Amino acid sequence: MNNKERQKVLKKRNDELHPIVFVGFETIEELESYRSTIELERIEYFENIKQIEDLEWNLKTPKEQEEILEQRRLSKLKREGKLFPR
């Protein structure tokens, strides 16, 4: 299975897991009890997110990756006040 297909499978699986993982409860005790029963699904969901991000990065061309890294670098400089000093 190539990266694009793998990404699609992981996204579909996370769509299935999302309603299981993100459920509202009235008390912390109810939430903690539920979380303990779905621990494996929670782990899978969050591991899938990381894999999806990695696959999306790998599917980008080197030029796209370079542009993103440059945007991040400039954003960091701007946040730190080094790009447009006051």
N, CA, C and O atoms as a GROMACS GRO file, in nm:
protein
  344
    1MET      N    1   0.085  -0.117   0.000
    1MET     CA    2   0.000   0.000   0.000
    1MET      C    3   0.090   0.125   0.000
    1MET      O    4   0.183   0.135   0.080
    2ASN      N    5   0.062   0.216  -0.090
    2ASN     CA    6   0.145   0.337  -0.097
    2ASN      C    7   0.102   0.438   0.009
    2ASN      O    8   0.003   0.419   0.079
    3ASN      N    9   0.178   0.546   0.020
    3ASN     CA   10   0.153   0.646   0.124
    3ASN      C   11   0.015   0.709   0.114
    3ASN      O   12  -0.051   0.730   0.216
    4LYS      N   13  -0.028   0.739  -0.007
    4LYS     CA   14  -0.158   0.804  -0.026
    4LYS      C   15  -0.271   0.711   0.021
    4LYS      O   16  -0.364   0.755   0.089
    5GLU      N   17  -0.262   0.582  -0.015
    5GLU     CA   18  -0.363   0.485   0.026
    5GLU      C   19  -0.360   0.466   0.178
    5GLU      O   20  -0.465   0.458   0.242
    6ARG      N   21  -0.241   0.458   0.235
    6ARG     CA   22  -0.225   0.440   0.380
    6ARG      C   23  -0.286   0.559   0.454
    6ARG      O   24  -0.354   0.542   0.555
    7GLN      N   25  -0.262   0.678   0.403
    7GLN     CA   26  -0.317   0.798   0.463
    7GLN      C   27  -0.470   0.794   0.461
    7GLN      O   28  -0.535   0.829   0.560
    8LYS      N   29  -0.525   0.753   0.350
    8LYS     CA   30  -0.671   0.745   0.335
    8LYS      C   31  -0.731   0.645   0.434
    8LYS      O   32  -0.834   0.671   0.495
    9VAL      N   33  -0.665   0.530   0.449
    9VAL     CA   34  -0.712   0.426   0.542
    9VAL      C   35  -0.708   0.479   0.686
    9VAL      O   36  -0.802   0.458   0.762
   10LEU      N   37  -0.598   0.546   0.722
   10LEU     CA   38  -0.585   0.599   0.858
   10LEU      C   39  -0.689   0.707   0.887
   10LEU      O   40  -0.747   0.711   0.996
   11LYS      N   41  -0.714   0.795   0.790
   11LYS     CA   42  -0.814   0.899   0.808
   11LYS      C   43  -0.954   0.838   0.826
   11LYS      O   44  -1.032   0.883   0.910
   12LYS      N   45  -0.984   0.737   0.745
   12LYS     CA   46  -1.113   0.670   0.756
   12LYS      C   47  -1.128   0.604   0.892
   12LYS      O   48  -1.234   0.613   0.955
   13ARG      N   49  -1.023   0.540   0.938
   13ARG     CA   50  -1.027   0.474   1.068
   13ARG      C   51  -1.045   0.577   1.179
   13ARG      O   52  -1.120   0.554   1.274
   14ASN      N   53  -0.977   0.691   1.169
   14ASN     CA   54  -0.992   0.794   1.270
   14ASN      C   55  -1.133   0.854   1.269
   14ASN      O   56  -1.184   0.895   1.373
   15ASP      N   57  -1.194   0.860   1.151
   15ASP     CA   58  -1.334   0.905   1.144
   15ASP      C   59  -1.424   0.810   1.223
   15ASP      O   60  -1.520   0.854   1.287
   16GLU      N   61  -1.392   0.681   1.219
   16GLU     CA   62  -1.469   0.582   1.294
   16GLU      C   63  -1.441   0.592   1.445
   16GLU      O   64  -1.531   0.575   1.527
   17LEU      N   65  -1.315   0.621   1.479
   17LEU     CA   66  -1.275   0.627   1.619
   17LEU      C   67  -1.317   0.757   1.688
   17LEU      O   68  -1.337   0.758   1.810
   18HIS      N   69  -1.329   0.864   1.613
   18HIS     CA   70  -1.355   0.995   1.671
   18HIS      C   71  -1.477   0.997   1.765
   18HIS      O   72  -1.465   1.047   1.877
   19PRO      N   73  -1.593   0.944   1.723
   19PRO     CA   74  -1.708   0.947   1.815
   19PRO      C   75  -1.690   0.857   1.938
   19PRO      O   76  -1.756   0.878   2.040
   20ILE      N   77  -1.602   0.761   1.930
   20ILE     CA   78  -1.574   0.674   2.045
   20ILE      C   79  -1.482   0.746   2.143
   20ILE      O   80  -1.503   0.739   2.265
   21VAL      N   81  -1.382   0.813   2.091
   21VAL     CA   82  -1.281   0.877   2.174
   21VAL      C   83  -1.331   1.008   2.236
   21VAL      O   84  -1.300   1.037   2.352
   22PHE      N   85  -1.407   1.085   2.161
   22PHE     CA   86  -1.451   1.216   2.210
   22PHE      C   87  -1.599   1.213   2.248
   22PHE      O   88  -1.687   1.244   2.167
   23VAL      N   89  -1.623   1.176   2.371
   23VAL     CA   90  -1.758   1.166   2.426
   23VAL      C   91  -1.764   1.255   2.550
   23VAL      O   92  -1.669   1.259   2.628
   24GLY      N   93  -1.874   1.327   2.566
   24GLY     CA   94  -1.888   1.414   2.682
   24GLY      C   95  -1.948   1.341   2.801
   24GLY      O   96  -2.032   1.252   2.786
   25PHE      N   97  -1.904   1.381   2.920
   25PHE     CA   98  -1.956   1.324   3.044
   25PHE      C   99  -1.978   1.434   3.145
   25PHE      O  100  -1.919   1.542   3.136
   26GLU      N  101  -2.065   1.408   3.241
   26GLU     CA  102  -2.100   1.508   3.341
   26GLU      C  103  -1.999   1.514   3.455
   26GLU      O  104  -1.983   1.620   3.517
   27THR      N  105  -1.932   1.403   3.483
   27THR     CA  106  -1.834   1.404   3.593
   27THR      C  107  -1.701   1.348   3.545
   27THR      O  108  -1.694   1.273   3.448
   28ILE      N  109  -1.596   1.387   3.615
   28ILE     CA  110  -1.462   1.336   3.585
   28ILE      C  111  -1.458   1.185   3.606
   28ILE      O  112  -1.390   1.114   3.531
   29GLU      N  113  -1.528   1.136   3.705
   29GLU     CA  114  -1.529   0.992   3.733
   29GLU      C  115  -1.586   0.913   3.615
   29GLU      O  116  -1.531   0.809   3.577
   30GLU      N  117  -1.696   0.962   3.557
   30GLU     CA  118  -1.755   0.896   3.440
   30GLU      C  119  -1.656   0.897   3.324
   30GLU      O  120  -1.639   0.797   3.254
   31LEU      N  121  -1.592   1.012   3.304
   31LEU     CA  122  -1.495   1.025   3.196
   31LEU      C  123  -1.379   0.928   3.215
   31LEU      O  124  -1.342   0.857   3.122
   32GLU      N  125  -1.322   0.925   3.334
   32GLU     CA  126  -1.208   0.836   3.361
   32GLU      C  127  -1.246   0.690   3.345
   32GLU      O  128  -1.168   0.611   3.293
   33SER      N  129  -1.364   0.654   3.389
   33SER     CA  130  -1.411   0.516   3.375
   33SER      C  131  -1.423   0.479   3.228
   33SER      O  132  -1.380   0.372   3.186
   34TYR      N  133  -1.482   0.569   3.150
   34TYR     CA  134  -1.498   0.544   3.007
   34TYR      C  135  -1.363   0.535   2.938
   34TYR      O  136  -1.340   0.446   2.856
   35ARG      N  137  -1.274   0.628   2.971
   35ARG     CA  138  -1.140   0.628   2.910
   35ARG      C  139  -1.068   0.496   2.933
   35ARG      O  140  -1.000   0.445   2.844
   36SER      N  141  -1.083   0.441   3.052
   36SER     CA  142  -1.014   0.315   3.080
   36SER      C  143  -1.068   0.201   2.995
   36SER      O  144  -0.996   0.106   2.964
   37THR      N  145  -1.197   0.209   2.956
   37THR     CA  146  -1.254   0.102   2.874
   37THR      C  147  -1.218   0.116   2.726
   37THR      O  148  -1.225   0.019   2.651
   38ILE      N  149  -1.180   0.236   2.686
   38ILE     CA  150  -1.146   0.257   2.544
   38ILE      C  151  -0.998   0.295   2.526
   38ILE      O  152  -0.963   0.360   2.427
   39GLU      N  153  -0.914   0.256   2.618
   39GLU     CA  154  -0.773   0.295   2.614
   39GLU      C  155  -0.705   0.258   2.482
   39GLU      O  156  -0.631   0.338   2.427
   40LEU      N  157  -0.730   0.138   2.431
   40LEU     CA  158  -0.666   0.095   2.307
   40LEU      C  159  -0.711   0.180   2.188
   40LEU      O  160  -0.631   0.214   2.101
   41GLU      N  161  -0.839   0.214   2.186
   41GLU     CA  162  -0.889   0.298   2.077
   41GLU      C  163  -0.829   0.439   2.084
   41GLU      O  164  -0.795   0.498   1.981
   42ARG      N  165  -0.815   0.491   2.207
   42ARG     CA  166  -0.753   0.624   2.224
   42ARG      C  167  -0.608   0.623   2.175
   42ARG      O  168  -0.566   0.714   2.104
   43ILE      N  169  -0.534   0.520   2.212
   43ILE     CA  170  -0.394   0.509   2.168
   43ILE      C  171  -0.388   0.501   2.016
   43ILE      O  172  -0.309   0.571   1.953
   44GLU      N  173  -0.471   0.416   1.958
   44GLU     CA  174  -0.474   0.403   1.812
   44GLU      C  175  -0.506   0.536   1.745
   44GLU      O  176  -0.439   0.574   1.649
   45TYR      N  177  -0.606   0.606   1.796
   45TYR     CA  178  -0.649   0.733   1.737
   45TYR      C  179  -0.533   0.832   1.733
   45TYR      O  180  -0.504   0.891   1.628
   46PHE      N  181  -0.467   0.852   1.846
   46PHE     CA  182  -0.361   0.952   1.852
   46PHE      C  183  -0.234   0.909   1.778
   46PHE      O  184  -0.162   0.993   1.727
   47GLU      N  185  -0.206   0.779   1.773
   47GLU     CA  186  -0.095   0.731   1.692
   47GLU      C  187  -0.125   0.751   1.543
   47GLU      O  188  -0.036   0.786   1.465
   48ASN      N  189  -0.251   0.730   1.504
   48ASN     CA  190  -0.291   0.752   1.365
   48ASN      C  191  -0.270   0.897   1.324
   48ASN      O  192  -0.225   0.924   1.213
   49ILE      N  193  -0.302   0.990   1.413
   49ILE     CA  194  -0.283   1.131   1.381
   49ILE      C  195  -0.138   1.159   1.346
   49ILE      O  196  -0.109   1.228   1.247
   50LYS      N  197  -0.046   1.107   1.425
   50LYS     CA  198   0.097   1.128   1.398
   50LYS      C  199   0.135   1.065   1.264
   50LYS      O  200   0.207   1.127   1.185
   51GLN      N  201   0.088   0.944   1.237
   51GLN     CA  202   0.119   0.878   1.111
   51GLN      C  203   0.062   0.955   0.992
   51GLN      O  204   0.128   0.968   0.889
   52ILE      N  205  -0.060   1.007   1.007
   52ILE     CA  206  -0.123   1.086   0.899
   52ILE      C  207  -0.039   1.210   0.870
   52ILE      O  208  -0.016   1.243   0.754
   53GLU      N  209   0.005   1.279   0.975
   53GLU     CA  210   0.088   1.398   0.956
   53GLU      C  211   0.219   1.362   0.884
   53GLU      O  212   0.262   1.434   0.794
   54ASP      N  213   0.281   1.253   0.926
   54ASP     CA  214   0.405   1.210   0.861
   54ASP      C  215   0.382   1.176   0.714
   54ASP      O  216   0.462   1.213   0.628
   55LEU      N  217   0.273   1.106   0.685
   55LEU     CA  218   0.242   1.070   0.546
   55LEU      C  219   0.214   1.195   0.463
   55LEU      O  220   0.259   1.206   0.349
   56GLU      N  221   0.139   1.290   0.520
   56GLU     CA  222   0.111   1.414   0.447
   56GLU      C  223   0.240   1.487   0.414
   56GLU      O  224   0.255   1.541   0.304
   57TRP      N  225   0.333   1.489   0.509
   57TRP     CA  226   0.462   1.554   0.486
   57TRP      C  227   0.539   1.482   0.374
   57TRP      O  228   0.594   1.546   0.285
   58ASN      N  229   0.541   1.350   0.380
   58ASN     CA  230   0.616   1.272   0.280
   58ASN      C  231   0.554   1.280   0.142
   58ASN      O  232   0.623   1.260   0.042
   59LEU      N  233   0.424   1.309   0.134
   59LEU     CA  234   0.358   1.320   0.004
   59LEU      C  235   0.384   1.456  -0.063
   59LEU      O  236   0.357   1.474  -0.182
   60LYS      N  237   0.435   1.551   0.014
   60LYS     CA  238   0.466   1.682  -0.042
   60LYS      C  239   0.597   1.674  -0.121
   60LYS      O  240   0.685   1.593  -0.092
   61THR      N  241   0.607   1.759  -0.221
   61THR     CA  242   0.731   1.766  -0.298
   61THR      C  243   0.837   1.834  -0.213
   61THR      O  244   0.804   1.904  -0.117
   62PRO      N  245   0.964   1.815  -0.246
   62PRO     CA  246   1.070   1.884  -0.172
   62PRO      C  247   1.051   2.037  -0.173
   62PRO      O  248   1.081   2.104  -0.075
   63LYS      N  249   1.001   2.090  -0.283
   63LYS     CA  250   0.977   2.234  -0.291
   63LYS      C  251   0.868   2.276  -0.193
   63LYS      O  252   0.881   2.378  -0.125
   64GLU      N  253   0.759   2.198  -0.186
   64GLU     CA  254   0.652   2.229  -0.090
   64GLU      C  255   0.702   2.220   0.054
   64GLU      O  256   0.668   2.304   0.138
   65GLN      N  257   0.783   2.118   0.081
   65GLN     CA  258   0.838   2.102   0.216
   65GLN      C  259   0.926   2.223   0.251
   65GLN      O  260   0.919   2.277   0.362
   66GLU      N  261   1.007   2.265   0.156
   66GLU     CA  262   1.096   2.379   0.177
   66GLU      C  263   1.015   2.506   0.205
   66GLU      O  264   1.050   2.584   0.293
   67GLU      N  265   0.906   2.526   0.130
   67GLU     CA  266   0.822   2.645   0.150
   67GLU      C  267   0.758   2.644   0.288
   67GLU      O  268   0.751   2.748   0.354
   68ILE      N  269   0.713   2.528   0.332
   68ILE     CA  270   0.651   2.516   0.464
   68ILE      C  271   0.753   2.545   0.574
   68ILE      O  272   0.724   2.618   0.670
   69LEU      N  273   0.872   2.489   0.560
   69LEU     CA  274   0.976   2.514   0.659
   69LEU      C  275   1.012   2.662   0.665
   69LEU      O  276   1.036   2.716   0.773
   70GLU      N  277   1.017   2.728   0.551
   70GLU     CA  278   1.047   2.871   0.546
   70GLU      C  279   0.935   2.951   0.613
   70GLU      O  280   0.962   3.045   0.687
   71GLN      N  281   0.809   2.914   0.588
   71GLN     CA  282   0.696   2.981   0.654
   71GLN      C  283   0.705   2.965   0.806
   71GLN      O  284   0.681   3.060   0.880
   72ARG      N  285   0.738   2.846   0.851
   72ARG     CA  286   0.752   2.822   0.995
   72ARG      C  287   0.865   2.906   1.054
   72ARG      O  288   0.852   2.962   1.163
   73ARG      N  289   0.976   2.913   0.981
   73ARG     CA  290   1.090   2.991   1.028
   73ARG      C  291   1.052   3.138   1.042
   73ARG      O  292   1.085   3.203   1.142
   74LEU      N  293   0.984   3.191   0.940
   74LEU     CA  294   0.944   3.332   0.943
   74LEU      C  295   0.841   3.358   1.053
   74LEU      O  296   0.846   3.462   1.119
   75SER      N  297   0.749   3.265   1.072
   75SER     CA  298   0.649   3.280   1.178
   75SER      C  299   0.716   3.283   1.315
   75SER      O  300   0.679   3.362   1.402
   76LYS      N  301   0.815   3.197   1.334
   76LYS     CA  302   0.887   3.193   1.461
   76LYS      C  303   0.958   3.325   1.485
   76LYS      O  304   0.953   3.380   1.595
   77LEU      N  305   1.025   3.377   1.382
   77LEU     CA  306   1.094   3.505   1.395
   77LEU      C  307   0.995   3.616   1.428
   77LEU      O  308   1.023   3.703   1.510
   78LYS      N  309   0.880   3.614   1.364
   78LYS     CA  310   0.778   3.716   1.388
   78LYS      C  311   0.726   3.708   1.532
   78LYS      O  312   0.711   3.811   1.598
   79ARG      N  313   0.700   3.587   1.579
   79ARG     CA  314   0.653   3.568   1.718
   79ARG      C  315   0.755   3.619   1.819
   79ARG      O  316   0.719   3.677   1.922
   80GLU      N  317   0.881   3.596   1.787
   80GLU     CA  318   0.989   3.638   1.877
   80GLU      C  319   1.021   3.786   1.863
   80GLU      O  320   1.104   3.839   1.937
   81GLY      N  321   0.956   3.853   1.768
   81GLY     CA  322   0.979   3.996   1.748
   81GLY      C  323   1.107   4.027   1.674
   81GLY      O  324   1.153   4.142   1.675
   82LYS      N  325   1.165   3.930   1.609
   82LYS     CA  326   1.291   3.948   1.538
   82LYS      C  327   1.273   3.981   1.391
   82LYS      O  328   1.366   4.030   1.326
   83LEU      N  329   1.154   3.956   1.338
   83LEU     CA  330   1.129   3.983   1.196
   83LEU      C  331   1.094   4.129   1.174
   83LEU      O  332   1.148   4.194   1.086
   84PHE      N  333   1.003   4.178   1.256
   84PHE     CA  334   0.961   4.319   1.246
   84PHE      C  335   0.976   4.382   1.384
   84PHE      O  336   0.876   4.400   1.454
   85PRO      N  337   1.098   4.416   1.424
   85PRO     CA  338   1.116   4.471   1.558
   85PRO      C  339   1.039   4.602   1.575
   85PRO      O  340   1.024   4.679   1.480
   86ARG      N  341   0.993   4.625   1.695
   86ARG     CA  342   0.915   4.746   1.724
   86ARG      C  343   1.002   4.860   1.766
   86ARG      O  344   0.951   4.969   1.793
   0.00000   0.00000   0.00000
